[in-house]
Amino acid sequence: MSLLQVILILFAFIVSVSIVFGLIQLANYLINEMFHLTGGIKTLSAIIAVVLSLYPVKFTFGTVIFKVMNATREKNTSFEGRI
């Protein structure tokens, strides 16, 4: 892997973590301040919010990793064909 690919992965990871953190903070605000949930409903809502906030990031970060790995695989395949 090239240095550019490593930097791209690190940047995508940092952005992904930032997005998850922001979505969880938004969900926390909505649960506590807007809806005033308590008890088991609050706990269930928090768990659902965390799970739902992870899915968009999973797909976007996974796409970046998939593209980098395919580029690396194609590079290695074309290099092996020259030998």
Buried (B, 14 or more C-beta within 10 A) or exposed (E): EEEEBEEBBEEBBEBBEEBBEEBBEEBBEEBBEEEEBEEEEBEEBBEEBBEEBBEEBEEBBEEBBEEBEEEEEEEEEEEEEEE
